[in-house]
Amino acid sequence: MSTASDVRSAVTTAHSDKPVPLGKGDRKFTIVAHIVLTIWAIIVVLPLLWVFLSSWKTTGEIFQSPLALPQHWSFDNYIKAWTDSNIGRYMLNSVIVVTVSLVIVMILGSAAAYSLARYPFPGSGIVYYLILAGLTFPVFLAIVPLFFVLKNLGLLNTLPGLIATYVAFAFPFTVFFLYPFFRALPEEIAEAAELDGAGEWRIFAQVMLPMAKPGIIAIAIFNFLGLWNQFLLPVALNTDESNYVLSQGMARFASQAGYAVDFGQLFAAVVITIAPVLAVYIFTQRQLQGSLSQGTMK
């Protein structure tokens, strides 16, 4: 049987779970915020929707009725964009480069962040800030030195050279992002695993790394988006057409058309290009939001 104190605690809990009513100032701020976000969503969504609808039209339809629905829904533009402009090869190169770069930078970045956060040593602070200094270095200033370094190593105009460059530029941000996650993890759990006989690598891989999963997921998504949309590095360091990534292929496709542009085919290529990014965002947005919210609570 429940006692009077149990009843009072249940009532108190029920009342505490009720949402706190918004004040007048909070209500105004919420309304303004929703209006601004709605306008921003319209600004972002409408061009994407227009590009998608235009990708099903012919060039004549686009100029005659740019805002109307396509008269005939056909995959011809997508087939031509995939075959005539080698989008398939460029996308495969992008998938290879981004996937391999992402795996390498996540392994190296998480290991470096964990070591600096959990095992301080003389000069570890200097090492950490030297890594962070890479975030302040403009990419375009490194193009010429990178060109000669890759040329001397025999990696110029190759996918491995592009992968190494991607890893180098994504590494500082990965360490910067994961460092506070590893710093916030409880030391007692690592000590308990050590008492059970786990070695340092096992503690890192099987205990601490899963606990930092929110940060791992978030930085993996950020790195994927940044590497997929990279344009300057591949243009400067990869001039072999067989090794073009998707951003280079799209630029080449648009420039070769000249004045006789098949806009329907061009918009179809754009849709193919942005489809992987949209898919990744749609399927990972909940994980990203959860990861960031858990990270702020640490």
C-alpha positions, 0 to 999 in steps of 0.5 A: 500500500502506498503511504501519504508521502508516496502520494505527495511525491507522485503529485509533486512529480506530476506537477513538475512534469507540466511545461512551464508557461511562456512569459510574454517576452518568451512568447514574442521571441518564439513567434519571431524565431518561427517567422525567421526560420520559416522565411529561411526554410522557404529561401533554401527549399524553393531553389532546390525544388525549382532545380528538381522540377527543371531537371525533368524539363527540356531547355525550351520548357524551362525558358517558356514556363520556368515555374510550371510543372514538366509536361512529360516526366522522363528520365532522359535528362538523368540518363544523359547526365549520367552517361554523357558527362561521366557523372558516374565515374566522378561520383565513384571517385568522390565516394572512394576519396571521401570514404577512405579519408573519413575513416582515416581521419576519424581513427587518427583524430579520435586517437590523438584527441583521446591521448591528449585529453586522457594522458597529459605529458610535458608539452601536450598543451603545446602539441594540442594548440599546434594542431589547432593552429591548422584551423587558422591556416587558409587553404589557398595559402597551402596550395603551392607547397602541397603541389610540390610536396605531392609531386615529389612524393609521386602522389600528384594527380592521384586519388591517394594524394587527394586522400592524404590532403583531405585527411590533413585538413580535416584532422585539426577540426576532428581533434578540436571537436573530440577533445572536450568529449574525451575530457568529460568522460569519467576516469573511474570507468577507465580505472575499473576497466584497467582493474579488470585486466583491459589494456590501454588500447582495449580501454580506448576501443571498447570502453571510452570510444563508445562513450564518446559516440555522440561526438564521433557521430557529429564530427563524422557528419561534419567531415563528410559534408565538408569533404564531399563539397571540397572544390579548391583542393581537387582542382589544384592538385588533381588535373587527371580527368580519370581521377576527377571527383564530383565537384570537378566533374560538375565544373567541367560539365558546365564549362564544356557546354559553352553557350549551347547548354542543355539546362535540363541535363545540367539540372539533372546532374546537379540533382545527382550531385546533391542527392548523396548530401541530402540523403546523409543529412535526412538519415542522420539529422536525428543522430546529429541533433542527439549528439550535439544535445548530449555533448552540451550536457556533458 
